[in-house]
Amino acid sequence: MATFIIEHLDCKLWKWCLIEYKHISKIVGKGKLLFTNIKNKQLGKYGKRNSKSISELNLKNACILDPDAKKTLSPEEAKKFKYFIFGGILGDYPPKKRTKKELTKKLNFTARNIGKKQFSTDNAVAVVKEILKGKKLKDLKFKEKIEIQLGKYDSVILPYRYLLIKNKPLISKELVEYLKRRKEF
Ligand SMILES: C[S@@+](CC[C@H](N)C(=O)[O-])C[C@H]1O[C@@H](n2cnc3c(N)ncnc32)[C@H](O)[C@@H]1O
């Protein structure tokens, strides 16, 4: 059974990021999730936690998910990995290739993409979970950008790629509520 690892790479745990991490816990289950490179105790409610970086854990048979990797993860190959490592990086637009700089180039693991477009971390995890179930990337449906209605006249565009589940983009209700509240400040 594979473990999903989120190597936290931002300078602090932003509220947005915490909401995504909680969502990841719902998607894969607390027992299959490990947060690394972070001390924050409240994450213990959502998965295992290690304040050490992945580079200090001496893991074997791991795959880094990197939009800039040359090859795409296939279901056959996915079954062979024990760990999937994701960058705990909030989306930036245009992408700054932080996964490549801060993970792929520093660690000696296989790196694979799930397409070249940038997913939010929770969506990237959900896509890998589908690939592990045997789905190919081309069997999945996506939406390229989503617009969240914040109020009657206001909206925000999230310029990332979202997995469609029953034709709806995968986004946590808590994040939508947070974006609406944030607008009020
Ligand atoms: C919001 S993304 C940040 C990507 C970052 N802007 C970059 O350019 O590397 C957070 C994480 O989701 C995963 N991810 C997102 N899109 C991906 C893709 N198309 N292929 C592989 N991994 C992806 C990566 O592990 C990445 O570090």
The ligand as a Gaussian input file, in Angstrom:
#p B3LYP/6-31G(d) Opt

LIG

0 1
 C        0.622000      23.533000      -6.606000
 S        1.846000      22.436000      -7.216000
 C        3.198000      23.580000      -7.233000
 C        4.074000      23.422000      -8.465000
 C        5.136000      24.524000      -8.566000
 N        4.527000      25.761000      -8.968000
 C        6.192000      24.138000      -9.590000
 O        6.340000      24.819000     -10.607000
 O        6.926000      23.161000      -9.377000
 C        2.157000      21.451000      -5.787000
 C        2.667000      20.047000      -6.065000
 O        1.699000      19.288000      -6.786000
 C        2.349000      18.336000      -7.646000
 N        1.935000      18.605000      -9.037000
 C        1.116000      19.594000      -9.468000
 N        0.938000      19.500000     -10.800000
 C        1.652000      18.429000     -11.235000
 C        1.884000      17.829000     -12.517000
 N        1.319000      18.299000     -13.622000
 N        2.704000      16.747000     -12.568000
 C        3.282000      16.254000     -11.451000
 N        3.097000      16.781000     -10.214000
 C        2.301000      17.853000     -10.101000
 C        3.846000      18.517000      -7.441000
 O        4.320000      17.572000      -6.508000
 C        3.932000      19.953000      -6.892000
 O        5.088000      20.165000      -6.121000

